[in-house]
Structure formats: structure tokens, C-alpha cells
Amino acid sequence: MIKKINKTPYIFSAVVFVLLAFSACKAPSVLEREVDLKDLPQNFARGNADTTNTALIQWKAYFTDPYLTRLVDSALVNNQELNMMLQEIAVSKAEIRAKKGEYLPFVGFGAGAETEKVGRYTSQGANDANTDIRPGQEFPEPLPNYEFGLKATWELDIWKKLRNAKKAAVFNYLSSVEGRNFMVTQLVGEIAESYYELLALDNQLEIVNRNIEIQSNAYRIVRLQKEAARATGLAVSKFEAEVLHTKSLQFDIQQRIVEAENRINFLVGRFPQHVERSSEQLLTMVPKAIQAGIPAQLLENRTDVKQAELALEASKLNVKVAKARFYPSLGISAGVGFEAFNPKYLLDTPESLLYTIAGELTAPLINRNEIKASYASASAKQVQAVYDYEKTVLNAYIEVANQLAKVDNLSKSFDLKSQEVEALNRSVTISGQLFSSARADYMEVLMTQRDALESNFELVETKMDQMNAYVHMYQALGGGWN
């Protein structure tokens, strides 16, 4: 006699398999975009393709002022914002460990105890009453239960969902490291910029003090001339007002010095105090020669570019992770332990031994809106990361181009300003001599002195701008973090 085979379970399994396969193939299409840097210029200046790059110089070799290097050294240890960034790196590093643990088996130990009273005329109660037990043993009522053992679960990473999530975490960690390097570059540049501003303010204060002395001498002369009836009271009042105006500039500059010092103190991570410096050599400082290299080197030297690149790689992996959620997932669970109604029977084997093993295949079929939304969001973020990377590269190139032009123009401007200052300083002496011999009126003297003061101020500011342009040039090329 041929036994008829029940085909229902096989048909059911086949239907489930087809549905799972169908669901895996129905990931929605999304917008994708690749990085386009075909138009990146080959060099910054026509005919210049030298790969020598100032960015490769360490900041201690680039900034040679010992007071400045001590400030930067202190800031790299004590700056609060930089230390906060270091903690962000620690968070990203811990995320890698968390993601790595997700695709490894989870094993845990469990123990428990419970008491249960079931009805006699129930399936479990009737089964308990008919259970064979050893002579002299009986089931207590209510029935306690004790157990302990090991339990394990493991999701097989068939579609690399978990491994890609771990790789994305690695890229996020590396991106945070580059973010820290970018912050170091900005911090070094900010301290140098504030330091040169402080030197410039010291020089301007010295210029004001010298002009007060010159104007005070002129004021004294005009008063003597008035007493000798060679000058009017109007001239005396004008000279007096000019002296008072110049003296008032002292306090404005002194306030700016206090603010510049405290800005440096904040960056260094300390409370307000005097900032040691040497201001006498500002106008004779000669910046190091700048070698811009080629634009392609920005992709390696600029930390913000590398940070954007790593964030882009992480976003690509996040898209893969989101897409893998449409596919079936296979999980395995297992357990082994001992269970008995009396603790003294717990280790009796094989009666108290229990073990389980199960496999589970699941895939989303209905109401996949959350998965679709996550996939669309990850894809949009990937496209966004592409645009951000391209924008960062474009911004890096433009910053270098701007600073190259600024360095050149400020150098020429400083030379011309120096000649202007020399001419006006000579004119102050000449005007004073002419006024003493009554061959020039007081307005000519006053205007000459004011022009000389303003010109000296502008010369100092031009030198400050020139030094800061070299700082910004160094930053734009990607130096300062190594």
C-alpha cells in the first residue's frame, strides 16, 4: 500500500520562500551621484607645476617666534574645545566596538526560579499527574521550577549589513580624527593671527606715544609764539586739541591690547594674564617663502577635504546597510542548561538537561514604509555628502588662490607704504622747522602730523595683514596639523 504524502508543508514553505525572495528584490530606486573632479585645475598659476608644498612643513618650523610656539604648545594641551573634540573621537572609537559586536554571537548566562499552580483538569495538570517519577518522589504543590544555563543568539550577516555598518563606523571615526586635525590647524592659525595683532597694537601704541611727544613739543612752541605775539589763540587751541585727541587714542589701543591678550588666553585655556611677546621686530619680520604645490595635493593635505571624503565613504556604506534591510535575515538561537522542580535534581542528567536550537528566516513583506524611508534618507545623505565633498574641494582651491594673490599684493603694498611713511616722517620734521621760522602755518603742521600718524598706523596694519596672509596661506594649503 502506497502511503500518501502530505504536500501542504512543502507548498507552504515554497510560498514563503518565493515571498521572501520577492521582497528582497523590491528595493526602491533612489537618486545616486558620484564625485566629479574632472575640472580641478592642474596648477594655481599658469606654467607653475612645482610639487614643493609649504603645507608639509611642521608648524614649529613655520612659526619660529619662541613666544608664539610656546603659546601654541600650551593651547594644544589645554584648549577646551580641542579636548572636547578628543572626546568625540573616543565616542566614535567606541561606536566601532559596538558595531563590531553586533555581527558576533551573543552569549549570556541566565538563572531563574518560579512557582506555578495549574488546574488538575488541564492538559498540563493531567500530564504532570501521570508523569513517572522515582520511588519516594512526588511533585510538590504548588510546583516550583529552577533553571540555569547558557543562551546564544547570532544573526548571520549574509548581506554584509552588520559588517558594512562597522566599516561605516570606522570611516566616521577616521573622519572625527581629521576633524580634530582640522581644529588643530584652525587653532594654530587663530593663535598666530591674534599674536600678530597684539604685536601690531604694541607698535601702534609706541607710534602714538612718539606722536604725543612730537605734538606736545609743537604745542609748547606755539604757546611761546603766542606769548611773543607770533601766533594766535586759535593755533594754540588747535594744537592742544590735537594733543588731547592723540592721547585719547592711547586708551583705545590699550583696550584692544587687553582684548587681544584675553582672546589668546582663552584659546590657550587659561585665565587672563599678560602674554609674553617681543614686538620690536614686527616691521622687519620676513615671512617664509610660500610654495603652493599643485591643486591635487589639497586632497591629501587639507584635513577638511579628507574629513569630507571619509564622511562620503561612510555615507555610501550606510546606503548599503539601509538596502540590506529589504533582504531576508537569518538568525540562529541556541541554549543549554538544567531545569528541575527541586534544586537537588538540577544536575541529574539526562532527566534535568535541556537544550534548544532554532533557526529563523525573516523578511519584510507588508508595511515597509519605515525601511523605505530609511533607505531614501541614507541615499539622500550620500548625495549630500558628494556635494559637500565637491564644495570643500572647491573652497580649498579658492582659498589658496585668494591667499596667493593677497600675499603678493600685500608685499607690494608694504613696500610702497614704507616709502610713504619715510616721506611723511621727513615732512613732519620739515614742517616743524618751517613753522618755527614762520614759513608755514599751524594747519600745515597739524595736517602733516596727522597724515604721518595715520600713515604709520597703516604701515603697521599692512605688516600685520601681511603676516596673517602667510598664516592663512599655510592653513589654506593644509598645514598646521602635523
NUZAVEX-846704 format. One line per 8 residues: number of its first residue (from 0); their letters; for each residue x, y, z of C-alpha. Coordinates in Angstrom, 1 decimal. Layout:
BEGIN
NUM	a	X/Y/Z | ...
***
This chain:
BEGIN
0	mikkinkt	0.0/0.0/0.0 | 1.4/3.4/-1.0 | 1.3/6.0/1.7 | 0.0/9.3/0.5 | 2.5/12.2/1.2 | 1.1/15.4/2.7 | 2.3/18.1/0.4 | 0.9/21.0/2.4
8	pyifsavv	4.1/21.8/4.4 | 6.2/21.8/1.2 | 3.8/24.1/-0.6 | 3.7/26.4/2.4 | 7.5/26.5/2.5 | 7.7/27.2/-1.2 | 5.3/30.1/-0.9 | 7.2/31.6/2.0
16	fvllafsa	10.5/31.3/0.1 | 9.0/33.0/-3.0 | 7.6/35.8/-0.9 | 10.9/36.3/0.8 | 12.8/36.3/-2.5 | 10.2/38.7/-4.0 | 10.6/41.1/-1.1 | 14.3/41.1/-1.4
24	ckapsvle	14.2/42.2/-5.0 | 11.8/45.1/-4.4 | 14.2/47.7/-3.0 | 13.0/51.1/-4.4 | 15.2/53.0/-6.7 | 16.9/56.2/-5.4 | 19.0/59.1/-6.7 | 22.7/58.3/-6.9
32	revdlkdl	25.6/60.7/-7.6 | 29.4/60.2/-7.9 | 32.1/62.7/-7.2 | 33.1/64.8/-10.2 | 36.5/66.5/-10.0 | 37.4/66.4/-13.7 | 37.6/70.2/-13.8 | 40.1/70.5/-11.0
40	pqnfargn	42.9/72.8/-12.4 | 46.4/71.3/-12.8 | 48.1/74.3/-11.1 | 47.4/77.5/-9.2 | 49.4/79.8/-11.5 | 49.9/79.4/-15.3 | 53.0/77.5/-16.0 | 53.7/76.6/-12.3
48	adttntal	53.6/72.8/-11.7 | 56.1/72.6/-8.9 | 55.0/70.0/-6.3 | 57.1/71.5/-3.5 | 54.5/72.3/-0.8 | 54.7/74.5/2.3 | 51.9/72.5/3.9 | 54.4/69.7/4.6
56	iqwkayft	56.4/71.9/6.9 | 55.6/71.3/10.6 | 54.1/74.4/12.3 | 57.1/74.7/14.7 | 59.4/75.1/11.7 | 57.0/77.6/10.0 | 56.4/79.8/13.1 | 59.8/80.5/14.6
64	dpyltrlv	58.9/83.1/17.2 | 59.6/81.3/20.5 | 56.8/83.2/22.4 | 54.3/82.1/19.7 | 55.4/78.5/19.7 | 55.1/78.3/23.5 | 51.5/79.7/23.3 | 50.6/77.1/20.6
72	dsalvnnq	52.1/74.2/22.6 | 50.1/75.2/25.6 | 46.9/75.5/23.6 | 47.3/72.0/22.1 | 47.2/70.7/25.7 | 44.7/73.0/27.4 | 42.3/74.3/24.8 | 38.8/73.1/26.0
80	elnmmlqe	37.2/72.9/22.5 | 40.1/70.7/21.3 | 39.8/68.5/24.3 | 36.0/68.2/23.6 | 36.9/67.0/20.1 | 39.2/64.4/21.6 | 36.2/63.0/23.5 | 34.2/63.0/20.2
88	iavskaei	36.9/60.8/18.8 | 36.7/58.5/21.8 | 32.9/58.2/21.2 | 33.5/57.3/17.6 | 36.0/54.7/18.6 | 33.6/53.1/21.0 | 31.0/53.0/18.2 | 33.3/50.8/16.2
96	rakkgeyl	33.5/48.3/19.0 | 29.7/48.4/19.3 | 29.2/47.8/15.6 | 31.8/45.0/15.6 | 30.0/43.3/18.4 | 26.7/43.3/16.6 | 27.8/40.7/14.0 | 29.4/38.4/16.6
104	pfvgfgag	27.4/35.8/18.5 | 25.7/37.0/21.7 | 26.2/34.5/24.6 | 24.7/35.0/28.0 | 24.2/33.2/31.3 | 20.8/33.0/32.8 | 19.2/31.6/36.0 | 15.7/31.7/37.3
112	aetekvgr	13.2/30.4/39.8 | 9.4/30.4/39.7 | 6.3/28.8/41.3 | 3.3/27.7/39.3 | -0.1/26.2/40.3 | -2.1/24.8/37.4 | -5.5/23.2/37.4 | -5.7/19.4/37.8
120	ytsqgand	-8.1/19.1/35.0 | -6.0/20.8/32.4 | -3.7/19.3/29.9 | -0.6/20.3/31.8 | -2.1/19.3/35.2 | -3.2/15.9/33.9 | 0.2/15.4/32.3 | 2.0/16.3/35.5
128	antdirpg	-0.1/13.8/37.5 | 0.7/11.0/35.1 | 4.4/11.7/34.9 | 6.6/8.8/36.1 | 8.9/9.8/38.9 | 11.3/8.0/41.0 | 10.1/6.0/44.0 | 9.7/8.2/47.0
136	qefpeplp	9.5/11.3/44.9 | 6.4/13.4/44.4 | 5.5/16.7/42.8 | 5.2/19.5/45.4 | 2.2/21.7/45.0 | 2.3/24.5/44.1 | 5.1/23.4/41.7 | 8.4/25.4/41.8
144	nyefglka	10.8/25.5/39.0 | 14.5/26.2/39.0 | 16.8/26.6/35.9 | 20.2/27.9/34.8 | 22.1/27.7/31.6 | 23.7/29.4/28.6 | 21.8/31.1/25.8 | 23.2/32.3/22.5
152	tweldiwk	21.8/34.3/19.5 | 23.6/35.0/16.3 | 22.4/36.9/13.2 | 24.2/35.5/10.1 | 25.5/38.6/8.2 | 24.6/37.2/4.8 | 24.2/40.6/3.1 | 27.1/42.3/5.0
160	klrnakka	24.6/44.6/6.6 | 26.4/44.4/10.0 | 29.9/44.4/8.6 | 29.1/47.5/6.4 | 27.7/49.2/9.5 | 31.0/48.5/11.3 | 33.0/49.8/8.3 | 30.9/53.0/8.3
168	avfnylss	31.7/53.5/12.0 | 35.4/53.2/11.1 | 35.1/55.9/8.5 | 33.2/58.1/10.9 | 36.0/57.6/13.4 | 38.6/58.5/10.9 | 36.5/61.5/9.9 | 36.4/62.6/13.5
176	vegrnfmv	40.2/62.3/13.7 | 40.5/64.5/10.6 | 38.0/66.9/12.2 | 40.4/67.1/15.2 | 43.3/67.8/12.8 | 41.3/70.5/11.1 | 40.6/72.1/14.5 | 44.4/72.0/15.3
184	tqlvgeia	45.0/73.8/12.0 | 42.4/76.4/12.9 | 43.7/76.8/16.4 | 47.3/77.3/15.4 | 46.3/79.8/12.8 | 43.9/81.7/15.2 | 46.6/82.0/17.9 | 49.2/83.2/15.3
192	esyyella	46.7/85.7/13.9 | 45.9/87.1/17.4 | 49.6/87.2/18.3 | 50.5/89.3/15.3 | 47.6/91.6/16.0 | 48.9/92.0/19.5 | 52.4/92.9/18.1 | 50.8/95.4/15.8
200	ldnqleiv	48.8/97.0/18.6 | 52.0/97.3/20.7 | 53.7/99.1/17.7 | 50.7/101.4/17.2 | 50.8/102.3/20.9 | 54.5/103.1/20.6 | 53.7/105.3/17.5 | 51.0/107.2/19.4
208	nrnieiqs	53.4/107.8/22.3 | 56.1/109.2/19.9 | 53.5/111.4/18.2 | 52.3/112.7/21.6 | 55.8/113.8/22.3 | 56.2/115.5/18.9 | 52.8/117.2/19.2 | 53.5/118.3/22.8
216	nayrivrl	56.7/120.0/21.6 | 54.8/121.7/18.9 | 52.1/122.7/21.3 | 54.8/124.2/23.7 | 56.4/126.1/20.8 | 53.1/127.6/19.6 | 52.3/128.7/23.2 | 55.7/130.5/23.3
224	qkeaarat	54.9/132.1/19.9 | 51.6/133.3/21.2 | 53.3/134.9/24.2 | 55.6/136.6/21.7 | 52.6/137.7/19.6 | 53.7/135.5/16.7 | 50.8/133.1/16.9 | 47.1/133.3/17.6
232	glavskfe	44.9/131.7/20.3 | 43.3/129.7/17.6 | 46.6/128.0/16.8 | 47.2/127.2/20.4 | 43.7/125.7/20.8 | 44.2/123.6/17.6 | 47.5/122.2/18.8 | 46.0/121.5/22.3
240	aevlhtks	43.1/119.7/20.7 | 45.4/117.6/18.6 | 47.5/116.5/21.6 | 44.3/115.6/23.5 | 43.0/113.6/20.5 | 46.2/111.6/20.2 | 46.3/110.9/23.9 | 42.8/109.5/23.7
248	lqfdiqqr	44.0/107.0/21.1 | 46.2/105.5/23.8 | 43.3/104.2/25.8 | 41.5/102.8/22.8 | 44.7/100.9/21.8 | 45.2/99.8/25.4 | 41.7/98.3/25.5 | 42.3/96.5/22.2
256	iveaenri	45.5/95.1/23.7 | 43.6/93.8/26.7 | 41.0/92.1/24.5 | 43.7/90.6/22.2 | 45.6/89.2/25.2 | 42.5/87.7/26.6 | 41.5/86.2/23.3 | 44.8/84.4/23.3
264	nflvgrfp	44.4/83.4/26.9 | 41.0/81.9/26.0 | 42.5/79.9/23.2 | 45.3/78.7/25.4 | 42.7/77.7/28.1 | 43.8/79.9/30.9 | 42.5/82.9/32.9 | 43.5/86.4/31.9
272	qhversse	47.2/87.2/32.3 | 50.0/89.0/30.5 | 51.0/87.5/27.2 | 54.8/87.4/26.8 | 55.9/88.7/23.4 | 58.6/90.7/21.5 | 57.0/93.5/19.5 | 60.1/95.4/18.4
280	qlltmvpk	60.8/93.2/15.3 | 57.4/93.3/13.7 | 58.1/95.7/10.9 | 61.3/93.8/10.0 | 59.8/90.3/10.1 | 60.3/88.5/6.8 | 57.8/85.7/6.2 | 58.9/82.3/4.9
288	aiqagipa	58.7/81.8/1.2 | 55.4/80.1/0.2 | 55.4/77.1/-2.1 | 51.8/76.3/-3.1 | 52.4/73.0/-4.9 | 49.6/71.7/-7.2 | 45.9/71.6/-6.5 | 45.8/67.8/-6.4
296	qllenrtd	47.8/68.0/-3.2 | 44.9/69.7/-1.4 | 43.1/66.3/-1.5 | 45.9/64.9/0.7 | 47.0/67.9/2.8 | 43.7/69.6/3.7 | 42.1/67.9/6.7 | 38.7/69.3/5.9
304	vkqaelal	38.9/67.7/2.5 | 39.9/64.3/3.9 | 37.2/64.6/6.5 | 34.6/65.2/3.8 | 35.9/62.3/1.8 | 35.7/59.9/4.8 | 32.2/61.1/5.6 | 31.3/60.4/1.9
312	easklnvk	32.7/56.8/2.2 | 30.7/56.3/5.4 | 27.5/57.5/3.7 | 28.0/55.0/0.8 | 28.2/52.2/3.3 | 25.1/53.5/5.2 | 23.2/53.2/1.9 | 24.2/49.5/1.6
320	vakarfyp	23.2/48.9/5.2 | 19.8/50.5/4.6 | 19.3/48.5/1.4 | 20.2/45.2/3.1 | 17.2/45.7/5.4 | 15.0/44.7/2.5 | 16.6/41.3/2.3 | 15.8/38.3/4.4
328	slgisagv	17.8/37.9/7.6 | 18.8/34.6/9.1 | 19.1/34.2/12.9 | 20.2/31.3/15.0 | 19.4/30.9/18.6 | 20.5/28.1/21.0 | 20.5/27.3/24.6 | 21.8/24.6/27.0
336	gfeafnpk	21.1/24.3/30.7 | 19.4/22.4/33.6 | 15.9/22.6/34.8 | 14.1/20.9/37.7 | 11.3/21.4/40.3 | 13.8/20.7/43.1 | 17.3/22.2/43.3 | 18.8/18.8/44.3
344	ylldtpes	17.7/17.3/40.9 | 19.2/20.2/38.8 | 22.3/18.3/37.9 | 20.7/14.9/37.4 | 21.3/14.1/33.7 | 19.8/13.4/31.3 | 16.5/14.0/33.1 | 17.2/17.7/34.1
352	llytiage	19.2/18.5/30.9 | 17.6/20.8/28.4 | 18.8/22.3/25.1 | 17.3/24.2/22.2 | 18.5/25.2/18.8 | 16.4/27.1/16.2 | 16.9/29.0/13.0 | 14.7/31.9/11.9
360	ltaplinr	14.4/33.5/8.5 | 12.5/36.8/8.3 | 12.0/39.4/5.7 | 9.7/42.4/5.5 | 6.6/41.9/3.3 | 3.9/44.4/4.3 | 4.2/47.9/5.6 | 7.8/48.6/4.7
368	neikasya	7.4/52.3/4.9 | 10.0/52.8/7.7 | 12.6/50.7/5.8 | 11.9/52.6/2.6 | 12.1/55.9/4.4 | 15.5/55.0/6.0 | 16.8/53.9/2.6 | 15.7/57.1/0.9
376	sasakqvq	17.2/59.1/3.8 | 20.5/57.3/3.6 | 20.6/57.8/-0.2 | 19.8/61.5/0.1 | 22.6/61.9/2.7 | 25.0/60.1/0.4 | 24.2/62.6/-2.4 | 24.5/65.4/0.1
384	avydyekt	28.0/64.1/1.1 | 29.1/64.1/-2.6 | 28.0/67.8/-2.9 | 29.7/68.6/0.4 | 33.0/67.0/-0.7 | 32.9/68.8/-4.0 | 32.2/72.1/-2.2 | 35.0/71.5/0.2
392	vlnayiev	37.5/70.9/-2.6 | 36.3/74.0/-4.5 | 36.5/76.1/-1.3 | 40.0/74.8/-0.7 | 41.2/75.8/-4.2 | 39.6/79.3/-4.0 | 41.2/79.9/-0.5 | 44.6/79.1/-1.9
400	anqlakvd	44.1/81.2/-5.0 | 42.9/84.2/-2.9 | 45.7/83.9/-0.4 | 48.4/83.7/-3.1 | 47.1/86.9/-4.6 | 46.9/88.5/-1.2 | 50.4/87.6/-0.2 | 51.8/89.1/-3.5
408	nlsksfdl	49.7/92.3/-3.3 | 50.4/92.9/0.4 | 54.1/92.5/-0.2 | 54.0/95.3/-2.8 | 51.7/97.4/-0.7 | 54.0/97.2/2.3 | 57.0/98.4/0.2 | 55.1/101.4/-1.0
416	ksqeveal	53.7/102.2/2.4 | 57.2/102.1/3.8 | 58.3/104.7/1.3 | 55.2/106.8/2.1 | 56.0/106.7/5.9 | 59.6/107.7/5.3 | 58.4/110.7/3.2 | 55.8/111.8/5.8
424	nrsvtisg	58.2/111.4/8.7 | 60.6/113.7/6.9 | 57.8/116.2/6.2 | 56.9/116.3/9.9 | 60.5/117.5/10.7 | 60.5/119.9/7.8 | 57.0/121.4/8.7 | 58.1/121.9/12.3
432	qlfssara	61.2/123.7/11.2 | 59.2/125.9/8.8 | 56.7/126.7/11.4 | 59.4/127.7/13.9 | 60.7/130.2/11.3 | 57.2/131.4/10.4 | 57.4/130.0/6.9 | 54.4/127.5/7.4
440	dymevlmt	51.2/128.0/9.2 | 49.9/125.8/12.0 | 47.4/124.0/9.9 | 50.1/122.6/7.6 | 52.0/121.4/10.7 | 48.8/119.8/12.1 | 47.8/118.1/8.9 | 51.3/116.8/8.3
448	qrdalesn	51.5/115.3/11.8 | 48.1/113.7/11.4 | 49.0/112.3/8.0 | 52.2/110.9/9.4 | 50.4/109.3/12.3 | 47.8/107.7/10.0 | 50.4/106.5/7.6 | 52.5/104.9/10.4
456	felvetkm	49.3/103.2/11.6 | 48.5/101.9/8.2 | 52.1/100.6/7.7 | 51.8/98.6/10.9 | 48.4/97.3/9.9 | 49.7/96.3/6.5 | 52.5/94.4/8.1 | 50.0/92.6/10.4
464	dqmnayvh	47.8/91.8/7.3 | 50.9/90.5/5.5 | 51.9/88.2/8.4 | 48.3/87.0/8.7 | 48.2/86.4/5.0 | 51.1/84.0/5.4 | 49.2/82.3/8.3 | 46.1/81.9/6.2
472	myqalggg	48.2/80.7/3.2 | 49.7/78.0/5.4 | 46.2/77.0/6.6 | 44.7/77.1/3.1 | 47.4/74.7/1.9 | 46.6/72.3/4.7 | 49.5/72.9/7.0 | 49.5/73.3/10.8
480	wn	48.1/70.0/12.0 | 51.1/67.7/11.5
***
